[in-house]
Amino acid sequence: MTSRRDGRTSIRGGYGVYFGRVINSTVYNALVNTGVGPAVAQRQVTLQASSGGPAYPNLLTGGGTLVPSAVQYFVGNFQLPRIQQLDAIFEREIARNTVISALVPVRVWQSLPNFVDTNLPAPIAYVNLSVSGGPFDGQIYRTPLFVGGNATDRIHDGQTKSNLRGNH
């Protein structure tokens, strides 16, 4: 849209919607990691470095430790992600070959996927992490160390808005 009086002012805009998808590995993990037991589910085995692994195509004969099973699932109200975008641009010619403009972008992110471990066991220990370099040099942070099975919940985080305003 341009001004009818002098033809030096214009307002432009655009709107779009992006519909996201859930990647295949997320769906596959929710299908196979049901925690139903070693006879039915896919299981992982941890081998000690000294025992070595079997040469292909031989089978593992033993000596490994079963990793605890995991449960991964989608919440009942899970939705595919969606992003809405709006751009509004105001431009004004102030001299020959000189234009001033202002841009107002608006972004709305809806139902972005997130993964939450809903079954964390009690921490078995705490680990001190030292920062080396940068503005936090010399500081020590303490974080818990978790070991065990988990139940991972595929959720979506509702709605997030970003109203960035800038002039250029």
C-alpha positions as CSV (number, residue, x, y, z in Angstrom):
1,M,0.0,0.0,0.0
2,T,1.4,3.4,-0.9
3,S,0.4,7.0,0.0
4,R,-1.8,8.6,-2.6
5,R,-0.6,12.1,-1.8
6,D,3.1,12.0,-2.6
7,G,3.9,8.4,-3.4
8,R,6.8,8.4,-0.9
9,T,5.3,6.3,1.8
10,S,4.6,2.6,1.7
11,I,3.4,0.0,4.1
12,R,4.1,-3.7,3.4
13,G,3.3,-6.8,5.4
14,G,3.3,-10.5,5.3
15,Y,1.8,-13.4,7.3
16,G,2.7,-17.1,7.3
17,V,2.1,-20.2,9.2
18,Y,4.6,-23.1,9.6
19,F,3.2,-26.5,10.6
20,G,6.0,-28.6,12.1
21,R,6.3,-32.3,12.4
22,V,7.5,-34.8,15.0
23,I,10.7,-36.5,13.8
24,N,10.6,-40.3,13.3
25,S,13.0,-41.2,16.1
26,T,10.8,-39.5,18.6
27,V,7.8,-41.6,17.5
28,Y,9.9,-44.8,17.3
29,N,11.2,-44.3,20.9
30,A,7.7,-43.9,22.2
31,L,6.7,-47.1,20.4
32,V,9.5,-49.4,21.5
33,N,10.5,-48.0,25.0
34,T,7.4,-49.2,26.8
35,G,9.2,-50.7,29.9
36,V,7.4,-54.0,29.6
37,G,10.4,-56.2,30.4
38,P,13.4,-57.9,28.8
39,A,11.5,-60.7,27.1
40,V,9.3,-58.2,25.1
41,A,11.1,-54.9,24.9
42,Q,14.3,-53.7,23.2
43,R,17.1,-53.7,25.8
44,Q,20.6,-52.4,25.9
45,V,23.5,-54.3,27.4
46,T,26.7,-52.7,28.8
47,L,29.9,-54.6,28.3
48,Q,33.0,-54.2,30.3
49,A,36.1,-53.2,28.2
50,S,38.0,-56.3,29.2
51,S,35.3,-58.7,28.1
52,G,35.3,-57.5,24.5
53,G,32.4,-57.9,22.1
54,P,31.5,-60.8,19.8
55,A,32.8,-60.9,16.3
56,Y,30.1,-60.4,13.7
57,P,27.8,-62.4,13.1
58,N,28.2,-64.3,16.4
59,L,25.9,-63.7,19.3
60,L,26.7,-62.2,22.7
61,T,27.3,-65.1,25.0
62,G,27.0,-63.2,28.3
63,G,29.0,-61.1,30.7
64,G,27.1,-57.9,30.1
65,T,24.9,-55.9,32.4
66,L,21.3,-55.0,31.4
67,V,20.6,-51.3,31.3
68,P,17.4,-50.4,33.2
69,S,14.4,-50.1,30.9
70,A,13.0,-46.7,30.0
71,V,9.4,-45.6,29.4
72,Q,8.7,-43.0,26.8
73,Y,5.3,-41.7,25.9
74,F,3.3,-38.9,24.5
75,V,0.9,-36.9,26.7
76,G,-2.8,-37.1,25.8
77,N,-3.0,-33.5,24.6
78,F,0.3,-33.6,22.5
79,Q,0.0,-31.4,19.3
80,L,2.3,-30.9,16.3
81,P,4.3,-27.6,16.6
82,R,3.1,-24.5,14.8
83,I,4.7,-21.2,14.2
84,Q,2.9,-18.0,13.1
85,Q,4.8,-15.1,11.6
86,L,3.7,-11.5,10.9
87,D,5.9,-8.8,9.4
88,A,4.8,-5.2,9.1
89,I,7.1,-2.7,7.3
90,F,6.7,1.0,7.1
91,E,8.9,2.9,4.6
92,R,9.3,6.6,3.8
93,E,11.5,8.2,1.1
94,I,13.2,11.2,2.7
95,A,15.5,12.1,-0.2
96,R,16.3,10.8,-3.6
97,N,17.7,7.2,-3.2
98,T,17.3,7.4,0.6
99,V,14.6,5.5,2.5
100,I,14.0,5.2,6.2
101,S,12.1,2.1,7.3
102,A,10.7,0.4,10.4
103,L,10.1,-3.3,10.7
104,V,7.8,-4.9,13.3
105,P,8.1,-8.7,13.3
106,V,5.8,-10.8,15.4
107,R,6.4,-14.5,16.0
108,V,4.1,-16.9,17.9
109,W,5.4,-20.4,18.7
110,Q,2.7,-22.9,19.7
111,S,3.1,-26.4,21.0
112,L,6.9,-26.7,20.6
113,P,7.9,-30.2,21.8
114,N,9.8,-30.7,25.0
115,F,11.0,-33.8,26.8
116,V,10.6,-34.1,30.6
117,D,12.0,-37.0,32.7
118,T,9.1,-37.6,35.1
119,N,10.7,-40.4,37.0
120,L,14.1,-39.2,38.2
121,P,15.5,-41.3,41.0
122,A,17.2,-39.8,44.0
123,P,20.7,-38.6,43.1
124,I,23.5,-41.0,44.0
125,A,26.1,-38.3,44.4
126,Y,26.9,-34.7,43.6
127,V,29.6,-33.5,41.2
128,N,31.5,-30.2,41.5
129,L,32.0,-28.5,38.1
130,S,34.8,-25.8,38.0
131,V,34.5,-22.9,35.5
132,S,37.7,-22.1,33.7
133,G,37.9,-18.8,31.8
134,G,35.3,-16.2,31.1
135,P,33.4,-14.0,33.5
136,F,32.6,-16.9,35.9
137,D,36.3,-18.1,36.1
138,G,37.0,-19.9,39.3
139,Q,33.4,-20.5,40.3
140,I,32.3,-23.9,41.3
141,Y,28.8,-25.3,40.6
142,R,27.4,-28.4,42.2
143,T,25.1,-30.6,40.3
144,P,23.3,-33.9,41.2
145,L,24.3,-37.2,39.5
146,F,21.3,-39.4,38.6
147,V,21.6,-43.1,37.6
148,G,18.6,-45.4,36.8
149,G,15.6,-45.8,34.5
150,N,13.5,-43.0,33.4
151,A,10.0,-42.2,32.2
152,T,10.2,-39.5,29.4
153,D,7.1,-37.5,28.8
154,R,6.7,-35.9,25.3
155,I,4.9,-32.7,26.0
156,H,4.3,-29.4,24.3
157,D,5.1,-26.1,26.0
158,G,1.9,-24.1,25.2
159,Q,2.5,-20.8,23.5
160,T,5.5,-18.4,23.4
161,K,5.4,-15.0,21.8
162,S,8.2,-12.8,20.5
163,N,7.4,-9.3,19.5
164,L,10.7,-7.9,18.3
165,R,10.8,-4.4,17.1
166,G,13.7,-2.9,15.2
167,N,14.5,0.0,13.0
168,H,17.1,-0.1,10.2
